[in-house]
Amino acid sequence: MNLMELIAKHIREVHFGGNWTTSNMKDVLSDVNWKEATMKLDSFNTIAMLVFHTNYYISAIIKVLQGEHLNANDKYSYDLPPIQSEEDWENLVNKALSEAGIIASYIEKLPDSMLQEDFVDKKYGNYFRNFHGIIEHTHYHLGQIVILKKMIKNNIEKNIH
C-alpha cells in the first residue's frame, strides 16, 4: 500500500470506523437527532456546526482535486445553513460522510510524489499537510462532538427524571 492509499484509509477510518481510537463520525452521529445536533450548550458550537465545519474543508479540497480553484475561507467555515428538521440534519450528515468517501477515493489514486508539492499555493503548505490535516481536524472535532453528545444526552436524561 502506498502513502496516498494509507492516507485515504485513515480518512475513511475516522469517518466510518476501523481506526485504533475506535471512534468515528458515522457511529458517533448515528443516534443524534436534529434537536440534539442543534442544541446550544453554553458558548460551545453545536454538533451540527462541528459536522458542517469539518466537512467544509473536505468539500473545498475535493473541488481542488477536481481541477477547480480553491474557494474556501475560514470565516465561512461555520456558516451552517439552518437545520430545521430531521431531514435537514440527515442531509448534512449524509453529505459529510459521502464527501469523506469521495475525497478518499480521489486521494488513493494520486501518486505519492504529489505529497510534497505545494497545495494550490505555497502558503497552504503541501498536499501531505492538507490531507493529513483533514484527519487531524476530524479527530479533533470528533472528540468535541463526543463530549457534547454526552453532555446533551445527560442533560436530557436529567430533565426526564
ABEGO torsion letter per residue (X at the ends): XBAAAAAAAAAAAAAAEGBAAGBBAAAAAAABBAAAAABBBEABBBAAAAAAAAAAAAAAAAAAAAGBBBBBBAAAAABBBBBABAAAAAAAAAAAAAAAAAAAAAAAABBAAAAABBBGBAAAEBAAAAAAAAAAAAAAAAAAAAAAAAAAAAAAAAAAX
